[in-house]
Amino acid sequence: MGPPTKSVEFFATQFDRQIVAAEYALNPFERLALPWLSGSLLDLGCGLGNLSLAAARSGCRVTAIDACANAVADLGARASRDALPVEAFEALLVAADAYKRTRSTDPKALADAIRTTNITDNVSIGPGIQFDAKGQNDKLKNAAIQNRGGKLVTVAPKEASNAAPELPMPPYDRR
């Protein structure tokens, strides 16, 4: 995919700092928007997913997407830990990669570019994000990731792990 843009780098640095400091408060806009949210929600550019998690706690089913892999991984871990209905994806990486390669918003050009996606710098284990003839990422592998002092470590499956699981994990305010 190439190097991240300056804005993705900026937000990734900010999100990494917030993860280490466990700063997950809703911003003023999110606090105002939350009471108006219901049903299914797409949080595009979710960042750390503070609004996604708050909406899920209030009964929404949330799909959260961001280009910052650490933020997506942290959001997924927090949603899983709290058993919240939030699906966190790096799908924005696919869309950004397709746009970057085509420099176009033409739907056909973007669809063709997505079919040839080959992103290897992502959060998932395995060979990265690629699509087969049916449009499926058939090489996708799932992993369990823990945030340890702002560093994401893979704890399962064993063949992909770079650390043993830390169980129980300390609460976020004690890491």
C-alpha positions as CSV (number, residue, x, y, z in Angstrom):
1,M,0.0,0.0,0.0
2,G,2.9,2.3,0.5
3,P,3.6,4.6,3.4
4,P,0.7,6.1,5.3
5,T,-0.4,9.6,4.6
6,K,0.7,12.4,7.0
7,S,-2.9,12.6,8.4
8,V,-3.0,8.8,9.1
9,E,0.5,9.1,10.7
10,F,-0.7,12.1,12.8
11,F,-3.8,10.3,14.0
12,A,-2.0,7.0,14.6
13,T,0.5,8.8,16.8
14,Q,-2.3,10.5,18.7
15,F,-4.3,7.2,19.1
16,D,-1.2,5.4,20.3
17,R,-0.6,8.0,23.0
18,Q,-4.3,7.8,24.0
19,I,-4.2,4.0,24.2
20,V,-1.2,4.1,26.5
21,A,-2.8,6.8,28.7
22,A,-6.2,5.0,28.5
23,E,-7.9,8.2,27.3
24,Y,-11.2,7.1,26.0
25,A,-13.6,9.9,26.9
26,L,-16.2,11.0,24.4
27,N,-15.5,14.4,22.7
28,P,-18.2,17.1,22.9
29,F,-19.6,16.3,19.5
30,E,-19.9,12.6,20.4
31,R,-21.7,13.4,23.6
32,L,-24.2,15.5,21.7
33,A,-24.7,12.9,19.0
34,L,-25.1,9.8,21.2
35,P,-28.7,10.3,22.3
36,W,-29.7,10.5,18.6
37,L,-28.2,7.2,17.6
38,S,-30.2,4.0,17.3
39,G,-30.3,0.7,15.3
40,S,-27.4,-0.1,13.1
41,L,-24.6,2.4,13.0
42,L,-21.6,2.8,10.6
43,D,-18.8,4.7,12.3
44,L,-16.5,5.5,9.4
45,G,-13.2,7.0,10.5
46,C,-14.0,5.7,14.1
47,G,-10.5,6.3,15.5
48,L,-10.4,4.7,18.9
49,G,-14.1,3.9,18.7
50,N,-15.2,5.8,21.8
51,L,-18.5,6.7,20.1
52,S,-18.9,3.2,18.7
53,L,-18.6,1.6,22.1
54,A,-20.9,4.1,23.8
55,A,-23.5,3.5,21.0
56,A,-23.2,-0.2,21.4
57,R,-23.7,0.1,25.2
58,S,-26.9,2.1,24.5
59,G,-28.2,-0.7,22.2
60,C,-26.8,0.0,18.7
61,R,-25.2,-2.6,16.5
62,V,-22.0,-0.9,15.2
63,T,-19.7,-1.4,12.3
64,A,-16.5,0.6,13.0
65,I,-13.9,1.4,10.3
66,D,-10.6,3.3,10.5
67,A,-7.3,3.5,8.7
68,C,-5.2,3.3,11.9
69,A,-4.5,-0.3,12.5
70,N,-3.6,0.1,16.2
71,A,-6.8,2.0,16.9
72,V,-8.9,-0.7,15.2
73,A,-7.1,-3.4,17.1
74,D,-7.6,-1.6,20.4
75,L,-11.3,-1.0,19.6
76,G,-11.8,-4.6,18.7
77,A,-10.2,-5.7,22.0
78,R,-12.3,-3.4,24.1
79,A,-15.5,-4.4,22.4
80,S,-14.7,-8.1,22.8
81,R,-13.7,-7.6,26.4
82,D,-17.1,-6.0,27.1
83,A,-19.0,-8.3,24.8
84,L,-20.4,-5.4,22.8
85,P,-21.9,-5.7,19.3
86,V,-19.1,-3.8,17.5
87,E,-17.4,-5.1,14.4
88,A,-14.1,-3.2,13.8
89,F,-12.5,-3.4,10.4
90,E,-9.6,-2.1,8.5
91,A,-11.8,-1.7,5.4
92,L,-10.9,1.9,5.1
93,L,-7.4,0.8,4.3
94,V,-8.8,-1.1,1.3
95,A,-10.8,1.9,0.1
96,A,-7.9,4.3,0.6
97,D,-5.5,2.0,-1.2
98,A,-7.9,1.6,-4.2
99,Y,-8.3,5.4,-4.4
100,K,-4.6,6.0,-4.0
101,R,-3.8,3.6,-6.9
102,T,-6.6,5.0,-9.2
103,R,-6.7,8.6,-8.2
104,S,-10.4,8.3,-9.2
105,T,-13.8,8.2,-7.6
106,D,-15.2,6.3,-10.6
107,P,-17.0,3.2,-9.2
108,K,-15.7,0.8,-11.9
109,A,-12.1,2.0,-11.5
110,L,-12.3,1.6,-7.7
111,A,-13.9,-1.9,-8.0
112,D,-11.2,-3.0,-10.4
113,A,-8.5,-1.6,-8.0
114,I,-10.1,-3.4,-5.0
115,R,-10.0,-6.7,-6.9
116,T,-6.2,-6.3,-7.2
117,T,-5.7,-5.2,-3.6
118,N,-2.5,-6.5,-1.9
119,I,-2.1,-4.9,1.5
120,T,0.6,-6.5,3.7
121,D,0.9,-3.8,6.3
122,N,-2.2,-4.5,8.4
123,V,-3.3,-5.7,11.8
124,S,-4.4,-9.2,10.7
125,I,-2.1,-12.2,10.8
126,G,-1.5,-14.0,7.6
127,P,-0.4,-12.7,4.2
128,G,-2.5,-9.5,4.4
129,I,-5.6,-8.3,2.5
130,Q,-6.1,-9.8,-0.9
131,F,-9.4,-10.9,-2.7
132,D,-10.1,-14.1,-4.7
133,A,-12.2,-14.3,-7.8
134,K,-15.4,-14.3,-5.7
135,G,-14.3,-11.1,-3.8
136,Q,-13.4,-13.0,-0.6
137,N,-10.3,-12.5,1.5
138,D,-9.8,-16.2,1.6
139,K,-6.4,-16.1,3.2
140,L,-7.7,-14.1,6.2
141,K,-6.7,-15.5,9.6
142,N,-7.9,-14.2,12.9
143,A,-5.8,-13.6,15.9
144,A,-6.2,-12.5,19.6
145,I,-4.2,-9.4,20.3
146,Q,-3.5,-7.8,23.6
147,N,-2.5,-4.2,24.2
148,R,0.4,-4.1,26.7
149,G,1.5,-0.6,27.5
150,G,0.6,0.7,24.1
151,K,2.3,-2.2,22.3
152,L,0.0,-4.7,20.5
153,V,1.1,-8.3,20.9
154,T,-0.4,-11.4,19.2
155,V,-1.2,-14.1,21.8
156,A,-3.2,-16.6,19.6
157,P,-3.1,-18.7,17.6
158,K,0.1,-20.2,18.9
159,E,1.9,-20.4,15.5
160,A,1.4,-16.7,15.0
161,S,1.9,-15.5,18.6
162,N,4.8,-13.3,19.7
163,A,3.9,-13.4,23.4
164,A,2.0,-15.7,25.8
165,P,-1.5,-14.5,26.9
166,E,-1.6,-12.4,30.0
167,L,-4.6,-13.5,31.9
168,P,-6.4,-11.9,33.5
169,M,-5.5,-8.7,31.8
170,P,-5.1,-5.7,34.1
171,P,-7.9,-3.1,33.8
172,Y,-7.0,-0.3,31.3
173,D,-6.5,2.2,34.2
174,R,-3.8,0.0,35.7
175,R,-1.7,-0.6,32.6
